[in-house]
Amino acid sequence: MIKVAICGGSGYTGAELLRILSGHPEVEVTLITSEKSAGKKVTALFPHLHKYCNFIYESLDKEKILQKADVFFMALPHGASQEAVDYFFKNGKKIIDLSADYRLSDPVVYEEWYKTPHNYADTLKQAVYGLPEFHREKIKNANLIANPGCYPTSAILGLYPAIKEGMVDIENIVIDSKSGTSGAGRKTNIDFSYCEVNEGFKAYGIAVHRHTPEIEQELSKIAGKKIKINFTPHLVPMDRGIISTMYAKMLKKLETAEIISVYKKYYDAEPFVNVLDEGVFPNTKNVRGSNFVDIGLKINNRTNTLIVVSAIDNLVKGASGQAVQNMNIMIGFKETIALQSQALFP
């Protein structure tokens, strides 16, 4: 039985971690931290988490909690994870960091996009980007996993086979994504209040969204050369889910059925990737509450453009579910444990 700590357990991703881990037969959650809610019962914030009715949120006292867990899930805000991750890592713990603090391998790029320096460059070098479909072998031997962002997960998985096979022009990739409001986190902000979001639909972070360098970093690894993308996220008036539509010019003439065949070959052995049949396209409802990603494909023969549509639950495959998937791989458990639940519908 592995002892697990959730640091930052009062946000949406922390709550999802607790929900998923409640069904994990090899895991015992031993502590849950929250700075804002320290001293409160977990069920005071999340009444649905009945299994944790006796848990009280603790403060993140690193020295005090060090020996209470073998694995630390860090669900802290960006910037707040740096020091804590470094401390637990250097003290021999296994860590899955759900913030962006260890995703970008270049500290200069991190500072450029997050407007704060990265103070732990040596630890940053040890982090493995936790996209199992791309880095599974590295994850197996890692002690520090940088859990991917939600938008990057949907985009990278959607484009991986096409770029790897050299099928598309990597100079002009367009990624258009829509996310539910839970992607902004559980905080008080007028921009995400009901009246501001309901009946509205808007783009934000145009040309400056912080997930851009993360997507570019991983797509560049796939291509073997530097890639720059046009990425535009949108806020949709729904609780959860991401749908990303990607456009790339084909380098040769292919039919839709042919590229679907390529994608199915790439993802056939992947337990959480569904490549849909021709003419079928993803709907966020079909992955809601699950760790699955659905991918649909179409070649626009009029413009010789590949159109890829991917859908994930931003809180599961886009965050907490993928974190548990990474933990399973790190520890040597079966990768799908606690993650086999089907989507909630309707």
Backbone torsions as a table, in degrees:
resi	resn	phi	psi	omega
1	MET	NA	125.5	-179.9
2	ILE	-92.5	132.0	177.2
3	LYS	-88.5	131.0	-172.6
4	VAL	-125.6	140.0	173.6
5	ALA	-114.7	140.5	173.3
6	ILE	-110.5	109.8	178.7
7	CYS	-99.3	114.0	-173.0
8	GLY	95.2	50.1	-172.2
9	GLY	-90.0	9.9	-178.8
10	SER	-103.2	2.3	176.1
11	GLY	-96.6	179.1	-178.8
12	TYR	-62.0	-43.1	-178.6
13	THR	-68.5	-36.5	176.6
14	GLY	-63.3	-42.8	178.5
15	ALA	-64.2	-39.6	178.4
16	GLU	-66.9	-37.3	175.0
17	LEU	-58.7	-45.2	-179.7
18	LEU	-64.4	-42.1	179.1
19	ARG	-61.1	-46.1	-177.9
20	ILE	-69.0	-44.9	-177.6
21	LEU	-69.4	-18.5	177.4
22	SER	-62.3	-20.6	178.2
23	GLY	-106.5	14.2	-178.7
24	HIS	-94.4	115.5	-174.6
25	PRO	-73.2	-12.8	-176.4
26	GLU	-106.7	8.1	-173.0
27	VAL	-124.5	138.1	170.2
28	GLU	-120.7	116.9	175.0
29	VAL	-76.5	122.4	-174.8
30	THR	-107.6	-22.0	175.1
31	LEU	-158.6	154.4	179.7
32	ILE	-136.2	126.4	-178.0
33	THR	-109.4	155.5	171.5
34	SER	-164.3	126.6	179.7
35	GLU	-73.4	-42.6	-177.5
36	LYS	-73.0	-28.0	-174.1
37	SER	-114.7	16.7	179.5
38	ALA	-55.5	132.5	-179.0
39	GLY	95.3	-14.3	178.8
40	LYS	-91.3	153.3	174.0
41	LYS	-73.8	145.6	178.6
42	VAL	-58.6	-40.5	-178.3
43	THR	-72.4	-10.4	172.8
44	ALA	-70.0	-30.3	177.6
45	LEU	-93.9	-37.1	-175.6
46	PHE	-131.0	82.6	-177.0
47	PRO	-59.0	-21.9	-178.4
48	HIS	-74.6	-13.8	-177.2
49	LEU	-90.2	64.0	-174.0
50	HIS	-58.5	-32.5	-176.8
51	LYS	-61.9	-24.0	-175.1
52	TYR	-106.7	27.3	-175.3
53	CYS	-64.6	-20.5	-179.8
54	ASN	-98.1	2.8	-179.1
55	PHE	-88.5	138.5	175.0
56	ILE	-114.2	133.0	176.4
57	TYR	-62.1	133.8	177.8
58	GLU	-108.3	159.9	171.7
59	SER	-75.6	154.5	-179.9
60	LEU	-83.0	76.4	174.3
61	ASP	-93.3	98.4	-169.0
62	LYS	-56.4	-47.3	-178.0
63	GLU	-65.6	-37.7	-177.2
64	LYS	-68.8	-37.0	-173.5
65	ILE	-97.7	-4.6	-173.5
66	LEU	-51.2	-45.5	-174.6
67	GLN	-88.1	4.9	-177.6
68	LYS	-85.9	-9.4	-176.6
69	ALA	-150.2	157.3	175.1
70	ASP	-95.6	-33.5	-177.9
71	VAL	-123.1	133.1	179.5
72	PHE	-115.8	118.2	169.8
73	PHE	-90.4	120.5	-178.8
74	MET	-102.1	102.0	180.0
75	ALA	-108.6	50.2	-176.9
76	LEU	-98.4	162.2	177.0
77	PRO	-63.8	157.1	177.3
78	HIS	-58.3	136.4	-177.6
79	GLY	95.3	-34.6	-177.9
80	ALA	-82.4	-15.8	-177.9
81	SER	-83.1	-25.5	-170.1
82	GLN	-49.0	-58.6	-174.4
83	GLU	-66.9	-44.6	-177.6
84	ALA	-64.5	-42.5	177.8
85	VAL	-60.7	-46.1	179.8
86	ASP	-58.6	-43.4	-178.4
87	TYR	-63.7	-50.8	-177.3
88	PHE	-66.8	-37.9	179.0
89	PHE	-62.5	-46.9	-178.1
90	LYS	-70.7	-14.9	175.6
91	ASN	-100.1	19.7	168.7
92	GLY	82.7	15.4	179.5
93	LYS	-91.1	156.4	172.6
94	LYS	-91.0	136.8	-171.5
95	ILE	-134.3	135.8	167.2
96	ILE	-117.7	112.1	-176.9
97	ASP	-98.0	119.1	-178.9
98	LEU	-90.5	-2.9	174.8
99	SER	-83.0	-178.4	178.4
100	ALA	-91.6	3.8	-168.4
101	ASP	-65.8	-23.5	-178.3
102	TYR	-123.6	16.9	-179.4
103	ARG	-82.8	-37.3	-176.5
104	LEU	-90.9	119.8	-173.0
105	SER	-71.4	-21.3	-179.9
106	ASP	-100.8	114.3	-178.5
107	PRO	-63.0	-25.5	177.3
108	VAL	-67.4	-42.6	177.7
109	VAL	-65.5	-40.2	177.5
110	TYR	-58.2	-47.4	-178.7
111	GLU	-65.8	-35.9	179.9
112	GLU	-61.8	-41.3	-173.9
113	TRP	-92.9	-28.6	-177.1
114	TYR	-105.1	-1.0	172.6
115	LYS	58.1	32.0	174.8
116	THR	-151.6	144.1	-178.9
117	PRO	-71.5	154.1	171.4
118	HIS	-97.0	117.8	-171.3
119	ASN	-95.6	4.8	-174.6
120	TYR	-134.1	59.6	-174.8
121	ALA	-59.9	-36.2	-179.2
122	ASP	-66.0	-41.4	177.2
123	THR	-69.8	-37.7	177.9
124	LEU	-56.0	-37.2	-179.7
125	LYS	-63.9	-22.9	-177.5
126	GLN	-88.8	-9.2	-175.7
127	ALA	-75.8	140.7	175.3
128	VAL	-110.3	130.9	178.2
129	TYR	-70.4	120.9	-166.8
130	GLY	-89.4	56.2	171.2
131	LEU	-102.1	99.7	-171.0
132	PRO	-56.7	-36.9	-177.6
133	GLU	-65.5	-15.2	-177.0
134	PHE	-115.7	-34.6	-171.4
135	HIS	-125.4	28.6	-172.7
136	ARG	-56.0	-44.6	-176.6
137	GLU	-65.2	-37.3	177.1
138	LYS	-68.8	-37.2	180.0
139	ILE	-62.0	-38.1	-178.4
140	LYS	-57.0	-32.1	-174.9
141	ASN	-107.5	10.8	-174.7
142	ALA	-95.0	154.1	170.8
143	ASN	-111.6	-9.7	178.2
144	LEU	-135.7	116.5	179.4
145	ILE	-111.0	128.1	170.8
146	ALA	-91.9	103.3	-177.8
147	ASN	-67.7	130.6	-175.5
148	PRO	-63.9	157.8	171.9
149	GLY	-71.5	164.7	-176.9
150	CYS	-70.2	-50.7	177.4
151	TYR	-60.1	-46.1	178.6
152	PRO	-59.1	-37.8	178.2
153	THR	-58.5	-47.9	-178.0
154	SER	-66.1	-38.0	-176.1
155	ALA	-76.3	-46.0	-176.2
156	ILE	-65.0	-45.2	179.1
157	LEU	-64.5	-33.2	179.0
158	GLY	-69.7	-30.5	-174.6
159	LEU	-103.3	-16.1	-172.1
160	TYR	-49.6	-58.1	-175.8
161	PRO	-62.4	-39.9	-177.7
162	ALA	-64.4	-40.7	179.1
163	ILE	-73.3	-42.6	-179.1
164	LYS	-60.3	-36.7	-179.2
165	GLU	-86.1	0.4	178.8
166	GLY	66.6	31.0	-175.6
167	MET	-85.4	-20.0	-171.8
168	VAL	-126.5	157.6	175.5
169	ASP	-76.5	113.6	-174.9
170	ILE	-81.5	-0.8	-177.4
171	GLU	-82.5	-17.6	-173.2
172	ASN	-138.1	54.4	179.0
173	ILE	-86.9	131.8	177.7
174	VAL	-117.0	129.8	178.7
175	ILE	-122.6	119.7	-178.0
176	ASP	-117.8	114.2	-172.5
177	SER	-123.7	147.6	176.1
178	LYS	-127.6	134.5	-176.8
179	SER	-130.8	148.8	169.7
180	GLY	-71.4	164.8	-171.4
181	THR	-71.3	-18.2	178.6
182	SER	-64.0	-18.3	177.2
183	GLY	-63.7	-19.4	179.5
184	ALA	-85.5	-4.3	179.7
185	GLY	90.4	173.3	-177.2
186	ARG	-100.6	82.3	-178.1
187	LYS	-142.3	161.0	178.6
188	THR	-82.0	116.3	-179.7
189	ASN	-155.2	123.9	-176.0
190	ILE	-58.1	-30.9	-178.7
191	ASP	-63.3	-21.4	-176.7
192	PHE	-113.4	12.8	175.8
193	SER	-71.2	161.5	-173.5
194	TYR	-56.1	-48.6	-175.5
195	CYS	-67.0	-28.6	179.3
196	GLU	-77.2	-32.3	-174.2
197	VAL	-95.0	-41.5	-175.6
198	ASN	-59.7	137.9	179.4
199	GLU	64.4	18.0	177.3
200	GLY	-123.6	165.5	-179.1
201	PHE	-160.0	114.0	-173.3
202	LYS	-141.9	153.7	170.7
203	ALA	-86.5	153.4	177.4
204	TYR	-151.8	166.1	177.9
205	GLY	56.1	33.0	-174.2
206	ILE	-66.3	121.2	179.2
207	ALA	68.9	1.4	-178.7
208	VAL	-133.7	9.4	-177.1
209	HIS	-66.2	138.6	-172.6
210	ARG	-68.9	-13.4	175.9
211	HIS	-80.5	-9.9	-178.5
212	THR	-58.2	-52.2	-178.5
213	PRO	-66.1	-27.0	177.5
214	GLU	-67.7	-44.3	177.0
215	ILE	-63.3	-46.0	-178.7
216	GLU	-62.9	-39.4	179.9
217	GLN	-58.8	-48.2	-175.3
218	GLU	-76.6	-37.5	176.9
219	LEU	-66.1	-34.0	177.7
220	SER	-65.6	-36.9	176.0
221	LYS	-62.3	-40.9	179.9
222	ILE	-65.2	-43.9	-175.7
223	ALA	-78.0	-23.6	-175.8
224	GLY	78.7	13.2	176.7
225	LYS	-156.2	163.7	-174.3
226	LYS	-66.6	131.4	176.5
227	ILE	-120.2	136.9	169.2
228	LYS	-120.5	141.4	-173.5
229	ILE	-124.1	162.0	165.3
230	ASN	-101.5	115.1	-175.8
231	PHE	-125.9	124.0	178.0
232	THR	-129.1	115.7	175.7
233	PRO	-91.8	155.5	178.1
234	HIS	-133.1	150.6	176.4
235	LEU	-100.9	123.9	-177.8
236	VAL	-111.3	140.2	-178.8
237	PRO	-75.6	66.2	172.1
238	MET	-141.1	163.1	-174.8
239	ASP	-70.0	-50.3	-172.9
240	ARG	-146.6	160.4	179.3
241	GLY	119.3	146.8	173.3
242	ILE	-133.7	135.8	169.2
243	ILE	-125.7	127.3	-179.1
244	SER	-118.9	133.5	175.6
245	THR	-116.2	124.2	-174.9
246	MET	-118.3	141.6	-177.7
247	TYR	-125.6	133.1	177.1
248	ALA	-151.8	137.8	178.4
249	LYS	-70.3	133.4	176.5
250	MET	-74.1	144.9	177.8
251	LEU	-90.2	-12.5	174.9
252	LYS	-150.1	163.8	-177.9
253	LYS	-77.5	123.8	175.1
254	LEU	-139.5	157.4	173.1
255	GLU	-93.5	157.9	-179.1
256	THR	-55.1	-43.2	-178.4
257	ALA	-59.6	-33.8	-178.6
258	GLU	-69.5	-42.9	-178.7
259	ILE	-74.1	-31.1	173.3
260	ILE	-60.8	-40.5	178.8
261	SER	-61.4	-39.8	177.8
262	VAL	-63.4	-46.7	-179.1
263	TYR	-63.2	-41.1	179.6
264	LYS	-65.7	-33.5	176.8
265	LYS	-65.4	-42.7	-179.7
266	TYR	-65.3	-39.8	-170.1
267	TYR	-107.7	7.4	-176.2
268	ASP	-57.3	-37.2	-176.9
269	ALA	-92.5	0.1	-177.9
270	GLU	-84.6	123.9	-172.9
271	PRO	-70.9	-17.9	-174.0
272	PHE	-120.7	10.4	179.5
273	VAL	-113.1	122.3	177.3
274	ASN	-111.1	114.8	173.3
275	VAL	-92.8	118.0	-172.1
276	LEU	-81.0	155.7	180.0
277	ASP	-70.2	163.2	-178.1
278	GLU	-57.6	134.6	179.2
279	GLY	86.6	-3.8	179.1
280	VAL	-110.3	132.8	-176.5
281	PHE	-129.5	154.3	-173.6
282	PRO	-66.7	152.3	172.8
283	ASN	-134.0	132.2	-178.0
284	THR	-58.6	-26.9	178.3
285	LYS	-61.9	-28.6	-175.4
286	ASN	-81.4	-5.2	176.1
287	VAL	-123.7	0.4	-175.7
288	ARG	-57.2	125.0	178.8
289	GLY	79.9	3.7	-177.1
290	SER	-117.1	169.6	178.4
291	ASN	-96.7	16.2	-176.4
292	PHE	-90.7	153.5	167.8
293	VAL	-121.2	129.5	175.9
294	ASP	-102.9	134.7	-178.2
295	ILE	-126.4	126.0	174.8
296	GLY	-117.6	149.0	-175.0
297	LEU	-134.7	148.4	176.0
298	LYS	-153.8	135.1	171.3
299	ILE	-101.7	122.5	174.4
300	ASN	-82.9	100.2	-175.2
301	ASN	-66.7	-23.7	179.3
302	ARG	-65.7	-35.2	-177.8
303	THR	-115.6	0.4	-176.8
304	ASN	53.6	48.5	-177.6
305	THR	-116.4	133.0	172.7
306	LEU	-84.2	129.9	175.8
307	ILE	-117.0	120.1	179.9
308	VAL	-116.3	131.2	176.9
309	VAL	-119.7	125.9	177.4
310	SER	-126.2	147.3	179.3
311	ALA	-133.8	134.5	175.3
312	ILE	-139.0	164.8	165.3
313	ASP	-87.4	118.1	-175.0
314	ASN	-63.0	-23.8	-179.7
315	LEU	-90.4	-12.3	-177.3
316	VAL	-110.5	-86.0	177.1
317	LYS	-61.3	-26.7	178.5
318	GLY	-84.6	-1.0	-178.4
319	ALA	-161.6	-93.5	-166.7
320	SER	-71.1	-37.3	177.8
321	GLY	-64.4	-44.9	177.8
322	GLN	-63.5	-34.1	176.8
323	ALA	-63.2	-42.3	177.6
324	VAL	-68.0	-38.8	175.4
325	GLN	-58.0	-44.3	177.6
326	ASN	-63.8	-41.1	177.7
327	MET	-61.2	-44.3	179.5
328	ASN	-57.1	-42.6	-179.8
329	ILE	-68.3	-44.2	-180.0
330	MET	-58.4	-46.2	-173.9
331	ILE	-79.4	-24.1	-177.7
332	GLY	98.9	14.8	173.9
333	PHE	-75.7	166.2	169.8
334	LYS	-60.7	131.9	-170.1
335	GLU	-59.9	-28.8	-172.6
336	THR	-93.6	0.8	-177.0
337	ILE	-58.0	131.1	177.6
338	ALA	72.8	4.9	-174.7
339	LEU	-122.9	12.2	-173.7
340	GLN	-91.8	2.3	178.6
341	SER	-61.5	139.2	177.9
342	GLN	-79.8	168.0	-178.0
343	ALA	-64.6	154.6	175.5
344	LEU	-83.7	128.8	180.0
345	PHE	-149.0	131.7	6.1
346	PRO	-83.1	NA	NA
